[in-house]
Amino acid sequence: MAKKIDTLSWLQSTAIRVTRIHFYYIAAFLGSIIVFDSWNLLTNEAVIKFWTVGGALLVLNTLLWYISRIKFSKDLIYISSVQILVLADIVFASLVVYWQRGLASNAVALFAVPIITAAALRSRTMLMATAALSAAAYSISAVRYFYAHYGESFRVELYGEVGFYSAIFFVIAWLLLAAVSPSSKEQ
Protein backbone atom coordinates (compact mmCIF):
# COMPACT_ATOMS: atom_id res chain seq x y z
CA MET A 1 0.00 0.00 0.00
CA ALA A 2 1.37 3.39 -1.00
CA LYS A 3 1.87 6.07 1.63
CA LYS A 4 -0.05 9.29 1.22
CA ILE A 5 2.38 12.20 0.79
CA ASP A 6 1.20 15.36 2.51
CA THR A 7 2.48 18.35 0.56
CA LEU A 8 2.87 21.81 2.00
CA SER A 9 1.58 24.94 0.32
CA TRP A 10 4.28 27.45 -0.54
CA LEU A 11 2.87 29.80 2.09
CA GLN A 12 3.08 27.16 4.80
CA SER A 13 6.60 26.28 3.72
CA THR A 14 7.54 29.96 3.75
CA ALA A 15 6.09 30.50 7.23
CA ILE A 16 8.02 27.49 8.54
CA ARG A 17 11.29 28.63 6.96
CA VAL A 18 10.90 32.24 8.14
CA THR A 19 10.22 31.19 11.74
CA ARG A 20 13.06 28.65 11.63
CA ILE A 21 15.51 31.36 10.47
CA HIS A 22 14.26 33.62 13.26
CA PHE A 23 15.54 31.10 15.81
CA TYR A 24 19.07 31.83 14.54
CA TYR A 25 18.38 35.57 14.56
CA ILE A 26 17.20 35.49 18.17
CA ALA A 27 20.11 33.24 19.19
CA ALA A 28 22.58 35.68 17.61
CA PHE A 29 20.98 38.61 19.45
CA LEU A 30 20.94 36.83 22.82
CA GLY A 31 24.49 35.57 22.21
CA SER A 32 25.66 39.14 21.67
CA ILE A 33 24.01 40.15 24.94
CA ILE A 34 25.91 37.38 26.74
CA VAL A 35 29.20 38.55 25.21
CA PHE A 36 28.58 42.23 25.96
CA ASP A 37 27.47 41.40 29.50
CA SER A 38 30.51 39.20 30.16
CA TRP A 39 32.76 42.13 29.20
CA ASN A 40 30.67 44.51 31.36
CA LEU A 41 29.73 46.62 28.35
CA LEU A 42 26.07 46.70 29.40
CA THR A 43 24.45 47.75 32.64
CA ASN A 44 22.43 45.20 34.60
CA GLU A 45 19.26 47.10 33.69
CA ALA A 46 20.12 46.96 29.97
CA VAL A 47 20.79 43.21 30.14
CA ILE A 48 17.40 42.65 31.78
CA LYS A 49 15.63 44.74 29.11
CA PHE A 50 17.40 43.10 26.17
CA TRP A 51 17.04 39.60 27.58
CA THR A 52 13.33 40.15 28.27
CA VAL A 53 12.53 41.46 24.79
CA GLY A 54 14.68 38.73 23.20
CA GLY A 55 12.92 36.08 25.29
CA ALA A 56 9.51 37.47 24.37
CA LEU A 57 10.41 37.34 20.68
CA LEU A 58 11.62 33.76 21.15
CA VAL A 59 8.33 32.73 22.77
CA LEU A 60 6.27 34.37 20.02
CA ASN A 61 8.45 32.90 17.27
CA THR A 62 8.16 29.43 18.80
CA LEU A 63 4.36 29.70 18.88
CA LEU A 64 4.25 30.90 15.26
CA TRP A 65 6.66 28.11 14.20
CA TYR A 66 4.42 25.54 15.91
CA ILE A 67 1.26 26.97 14.30
CA SER A 68 2.96 27.06 10.89
CA ARG A 69 3.71 23.35 11.08
CA ILE A 70 0.00 22.49 11.43
CA LYS A 71 -1.85 21.80 8.18
CA PHE A 72 -4.74 24.25 7.74
CA SER A 73 -7.11 24.42 4.81
CA LYS A 74 -6.78 28.21 4.62
CA ASP A 75 -3.46 29.86 3.79
CA LEU A 76 -4.55 32.96 5.69
CA ILE A 77 -3.16 31.36 8.86
CA TYR A 78 0.35 31.22 7.37
CA ILE A 79 0.12 34.75 5.97
CA SER A 80 -1.04 36.01 9.37
CA SER A 81 1.82 34.19 11.11
CA VAL A 82 4.39 35.96 8.95
CA GLN A 83 2.61 39.31 9.39
CA ILE A 84 2.58 38.91 13.18
CA LEU A 85 6.27 38.05 13.10
CA VAL A 86 7.01 41.14 10.98
CA LEU A 87 5.16 43.37 13.46
CA ALA A 88 6.98 41.75 16.37
CA ASP A 89 10.31 42.31 14.61
CA ILE A 90 9.48 46.00 14.15
CA VAL A 91 8.55 46.40 17.82
CA PHE A 92 11.69 44.48 18.82
CA ALA A 93 13.96 46.65 16.66
CA SER A 94 12.37 49.90 17.85
CA LEU A 95 12.75 48.95 21.53
CA VAL A 96 16.39 47.98 21.04
CA VAL A 97 17.07 51.23 19.17
CA TYR A 98 15.45 53.27 21.94
CA TRP A 99 17.35 51.43 24.68
CA GLN A 100 20.62 51.89 22.77
CA ARG A 101 20.38 55.69 22.76
CA GLY A 102 18.07 56.36 19.82
CA LEU A 103 19.84 57.81 16.82
CA ALA A 104 23.24 56.77 18.26
CA SER A 105 22.17 53.10 18.17
CA ASN A 106 23.82 50.57 15.91
CA ALA A 107 20.67 48.47 16.14
CA VAL A 108 19.04 50.37 13.26
CA ALA A 109 20.23 47.43 11.14
CA LEU A 110 17.64 45.26 12.92
CA PHE A 111 14.93 46.96 10.84
CA ALA A 112 16.23 45.07 7.79
CA VAL A 113 14.95 41.82 9.33
CA PRO A 114 11.21 42.62 9.17
CA ILE A 115 11.61 44.08 5.67
CA ILE A 116 13.36 40.94 4.41
CA THR A 117 10.83 38.75 6.23
CA ALA A 118 7.95 40.61 4.56
CA ALA A 119 9.54 39.97 1.15
CA ALA A 120 9.06 36.25 1.73
CA LEU A 121 5.31 36.74 1.16
CA ARG A 122 5.99 38.16 -2.33
CA SER A 123 3.49 40.95 -1.78
CA ARG A 124 4.30 44.48 -2.89
CA THR A 125 1.75 45.90 -0.46
CA MET A 126 3.17 43.94 2.48
CA LEU A 127 6.71 44.97 1.60
CA MET A 128 5.90 48.68 1.28
CA ALA A 129 3.76 48.63 4.44
CA THR A 130 6.62 47.01 6.34
CA ALA A 131 9.08 49.64 5.09
CA ALA A 132 6.65 52.40 6.12
CA LEU A 133 6.04 50.87 9.56
CA SER A 134 9.80 50.40 10.04
CA ALA A 135 10.42 54.05 9.13
CA ALA A 136 7.67 55.17 11.51
CA ALA A 137 8.90 52.96 14.36
CA TYR A 138 12.51 54.07 13.91
CA SER A 139 11.59 57.75 13.77
CA ILE A 140 9.39 57.43 16.87
CA SER A 141 12.17 55.66 18.80
CA ALA A 142 14.85 58.14 17.75
CA VAL A 143 12.73 61.25 18.34
CA ARG A 144 11.39 60.03 21.69
CA TYR A 145 14.91 59.25 22.90
CA PHE A 146 16.22 62.60 21.63
CA TYR A 147 13.59 64.61 23.50
CA ALA A 148 13.76 62.42 26.62
CA HIS A 149 17.54 63.03 26.74
CA TYR A 150 17.69 66.48 25.22
CA GLY A 151 21.17 67.80 24.54
CA GLU A 152 22.93 64.50 23.70
CA SER A 153 22.98 65.41 20.00
CA PHE A 154 21.78 68.06 17.57
CA ARG A 155 18.35 68.34 15.96
CA VAL A 156 19.85 68.42 12.48
CA GLU A 157 21.62 65.13 13.25
CA LEU A 158 18.37 63.60 14.51
CA TYR A 159 16.31 64.49 11.46
CA GLY A 160 19.18 63.74 9.10
CA GLU A 161 19.56 60.24 10.54
CA VAL A 162 15.80 59.61 10.62
CA GLY A 163 15.43 60.75 7.00
CA PHE A 164 18.44 58.77 5.80
CA TYR A 165 17.55 55.48 7.48
CA SER A 166 13.88 55.79 6.53
CA ALA A 167 14.95 56.21 2.90
CA ILE A 168 17.25 53.19 3.23
CA PHE A 169 14.34 51.07 4.50
CA PHE A 170 12.45 51.86 1.30
CA VAL A 171 15.51 51.23 -0.88
CA ILE A 172 15.89 47.79 0.73
CA ALA A 173 12.19 47.12 0.12
CA TRP A 174 12.41 48.18 -3.54
CA LEU A 175 15.50 46.07 -4.12
CA LEU A 176 13.78 43.07 -2.56
CA LEU A 177 10.68 43.77 -4.62
CA ALA A 178 12.81 43.67 -7.77
CA ALA A 179 14.41 40.42 -6.60
CA VAL A 180 11.27 38.49 -5.56
CA SER A 181 8.64 39.62 -8.07
CA PRO A 182 8.92 38.64 -11.72
CA SER A 183 9.02 41.36 -14.35
CA SER A 184 6.18 41.62 -16.88
CA LYS A 185 8.36 39.94 -19.54
CA GLU A 186 8.96 36.89 -17.32
CA GLN A 187 5.28 36.31 -16.55
Residue pairs with C-beta under 8 A, 6 or more apart in sequence:
6 71
8 16
8 71
9 75
9 78
11 75
11 78
11 79
11 121
12 68
12 71
12 72
12 75
12 78
14 78
14 82
14 120
14 121
15 64
15 68
15 78
15 79
15 81
15 82
16 65
16 68
16 69
17 120
18 82
18 85
18 117
18 120
19 61
19 64
19 65
19 68
19 81
19 85
20 65
22 57
22 61
22 65
22 85
22 117
23 58
23 61
23 65
25 113
26 54
26 57
26 58
26 61
29 50
29 54
30 51
30 54
30 55
30 58
33 42
33 47
33 50
33 51
33 54
36 42
37 47
42 50
46 99
49 95
49 99
50 96
50 99
53 92
53 95
53 96
54 92
57 88
57 89
57 92
60 84
60 85
60 88
61 85
61 88
64 81
64 84
64 85
67 77
67 81
68 77
68 78
68 81
70 77
72 78
79 121
82 117
82 118
82 120
82 121
83 121
83 126
85 114
85 117
86 114
86 117
86 118
86 126
86 130
87 114
87 133
89 110
89 113
89 114
89 117
90 111
90 114
90 130
90 133
90 134
90 137
91 137
92 110
93 107
93 108
93 110
93 111
93 113
93 114
93 134
93 137
93 138
94 137
94 138
94 140
94 141
95 141
96 105
96 107
96 110
97 105
97 107
97 108
97 110
97 138
97 141
97 142
97 145
98 105
98 141
98 144
98 145
100 106
100 107
101 145
101 149
101 152
102 141
102 142
102 143
102 144
102 145
102 146
102 149
102 158
103 142
103 145
103 146
103 153
103 157
103 158
103 161
103 162
104 152
104 153
108 138
108 165
111 134
111 137
111 138
111 165
111 169
112 172
114 130
114 133
114 134
115 127
115 130
115 131
115 134
115 169
115 172
115 173
115 176
116 172
116 176
117 130
118 126
118 127
118 129
118 130
118 173
119 127
119 173
119 176
119 177
119 179
119 180
120 180
121 127
122 180
122 181
124 177
124 181
127 173
127 176
127 177
128 170
128 173
130 173
131 169
131 170
131 172
131 173
134 169
135 165
135 166
135 169
135 170
138 162
138 165
138 166
138 169
139 162
139 166
142 158
142 161
142 162
143 158
143 162
146 152
146 153
146 155
146 158
